[in-house]
């Protein structure tokens, strides 16, 4: 178990569910929101269900606010209803026969406090409406208000924004963030959307095939992906080749210089699009990672331009839109590409050394 000073949640969940073998250790500090991300079937929702007590552990422990729910050698397991945990499902699961106020008041500890909570989540104008009259975004805000009104020590949210359209999603995200920041509860948020994760959470846990492959701040996830799935999600360039010392040879013979020194065998290489430098003429100094490439597409998003390039390496480069206009970057044009060795992240794939 963790030795950090009194976290809100301290758990290790080990269980088998069908083909999924789950082994996850997780710590959530007080007042902290942690997003759980990963591909389908990675075990994200299974982890929540185990923490809630809906699935039995094969081994591990669950401690919430220093209270032991499950632990090695402990015969008695705390039931779900006694864990003081709140759950918000993707579809809200409101009581259809109760209006908004009645839904939120159901199970609430202090009805007098619900006015401020409803105001933070922007559901006061909906007080007399019934679930059938609410939009998807309104339903999720009411569901969260109902959960927080019960004053749980921790809240779990399973894809709470998945069914909300993009326009309403921004408002719902802002309301949820405000409510979580002002609540004393910590939160676990399962989501497939990195925008939701980065906007709502202080930490992100990446789960793949039942194991944690990365845990860190949104900035760490964005700038230092530890797996192919995270790199793809962040739009990084990913290649596979064979490592020899400080270089990696790709299948077509292209060599990439890195700042590593002990690469050996099958190696994964990841390069941030923002690390790809573009030049109209061959850069001086004969850098090792330099190739002539051709522009395939130029896509603008706000102040950023993403350049799709083909050549010895097919890759993406991100530069400012102003720089793209200044360079007159158009499809079909040839450009020199340069990448510093220090910007090439290379990791030998364990178990596949030559």
Number of C-alpha atoms within 10 A of each C-alpha: 14 12 7 9 7 15 18 22 21 23 23 23 22 19 21 15 10 6 8 14 15 25 20 17 17 16 19 20 18 17 19 22 25 27 28 28 24 24 14 12 14 20 24 24 19 20 23 21 16 17 26 23 19 13 15 16 19 13 14 17 20 26 20 21 14 12 13 17 21 24 18 10 7 10 8 10 13 15 13 15 10 10 19 15 22 22 22 24 16 19 17 22 12 21 16 12 11 16 19 29 22 17 22 26 20 16 14 20 14 11 14 10 11 21 13 12 22 24 14 20 24 18 20 17 10 17 15 12 15 19 22 13 12 14 13 22 24 22 24 27 25 27 25 27 28 28 24 27 24 20 19 19 21 27 22 26 23 20 19 27 26 17 14 18 12 11 9 14 17 16 15 22 20 15 18 21 19 15 22 22 16 11 19 16 22 22 29 22 26 25 21 18 14 19 11 22 22 18 14 23 20 16 22 26 24 24 25 21 18 22 16 19 16 19 18 15 17 20 13 14 21 19 15 19 22 18 17 16 18 22 20 13 15 17 16 25 20 19 19 18 22 23 30 17 15 16 23 29 18 20 11 9 11 13 18 22 21 23 15 18 11 12 20 20 19 21 23 20 22 22 25 24 20 16 18 21 17 23 13 14 11 16 15 6 6 9 14 14 16 19 18 19 21 21 20 16 16 18 12 14 9 8 10 15 21 19 24 19 24 16 14 16 18 15 21 23 22 22 19 16 19 12 14 19 11 9 13 11 19 15 14 13 13 19 21 16 24 20 23 18 17 11 16 22 18 25 21 21 16 10 8 10 13 8
